[in-house]
Amino acid sequence: MVLSILQGARILATGSAVPDLCVKNEELSKIVDTSNEWIVNRTGIQERRILNKKEESIITLASLASIKALKNASMNPLDIDLIILATSSPNDLFGSAAQVQAEIGAYNAVAFDLTAACSGFVLGIITAAQFIQNGSYHNILVIGADVLSKWIDWSDRNTCILFGDGAGAVIIQSCAKEDNGILGFQLNTNGKEAHQLSIPYEKNYIIKTRNDILDINQGQFKYLHMNGKEVYKFAVSQVPISISKCLKSLNILPEHVQWLLLHQANKRILHAVANRLSISFNKIISNLNKYGNTSAASIPLALDEAIKDKKIKKDDIIVISGFGAGLTWGTVVIQWKC
Ligand code: COA
């Protein structure tokens, strides 16, 4: 989609945070029937960070990542107009964004959660860009944070080897139209395949109220469930189509892309997508060997690392794609303007 805009939007700064506890593949091989070799060969993951300290939560991680992004932007938290927290693992079913707002002292900001699993950060950037490009807001904090470790069945080798916890944040700021850095996007959802990857809610008992006036269903969320093979096939077939459509709408050729930043799910998925687009592997930004799949956090975590490593230069074109539960997937193309 090509945007018609009143003012430009650009990513000003990034920040990230991960828990201290590092769990290596060898340690997982002591709790489920797996091996370091299997995990590295099939996924590229070597270790992941897991939240285990009682005093830490998704709010701690999201706030820390945000404070670092604010510091890197030399920005006062009171200047933030809006906070979008992309997460599927909030501390409170009503959302956690408001608590992040309070924690970082961004008292002038409206704050809400956005739930779109591993596509959440891409949707967060696009949502923020709408508020800026239509002239409503000037400074928006977009956070991708997830603590899926609390929804994993740690006896299921099909899933427990894949995921890790973390948070990443970006500050998106308004700018002149000519400096616009959020160029366009392409988004998709296929709810018919929702069962391939979910944390389902199960109704398991009925409460009868006094005098049997009401029967009320109650239950609880179950563990994360995934059909790995189907999710793999979905990602490698659909993500290249989304990227191609988005680039075409912007008249950008794949060879003019400097960086491919995909949701960090599996090294084989990253390579297969790059292959289908004829984008060279050395343009892939990846750090999933250290963090595994951190869901909504994976893209901003990898972006922050690439910025710190000074890989990304001014005016570089970065193709960012998220994919996952929903099923939801999509692309945003940005040009780095700092
Ligand atoms: N360790 C060792 N063996 C394992 C294993 C593990 N952790 N997990 C599965 N296996 C076994 C299977 O039981 C199977 O054994 P079998 O042939 O005796 O039945 C064998 O390894 C092959 O399993 P398969 O599911 O075909 O492996 P795969 O090559 O498809 O890799 C995934 C599995 C999960 C790594 C891969 O399907 C994947 O990455 N899918 C996408 C997941 C994803 O990205 N999800 C998040 C999207 S946001």
Boltz pocket constraint, residues with backbone or C-beta under 6 A from the ligand:
constraints:
  - pocket:
      binder: B
      contacts: [[A, 33], [A, 34], [A, 35], [A, 38], [A, 39], [A, 42], [A, 43], [A, 118], [A, 157], [A, 158], [A, 161], [A, 226], [A, 227], [A, 228], [A, 229], [A, 231], [A, 232], [A, 265], [A, 266], [A, 293], [A, 323], [A, 324], [A, 325]]
      max_distance: 6.0
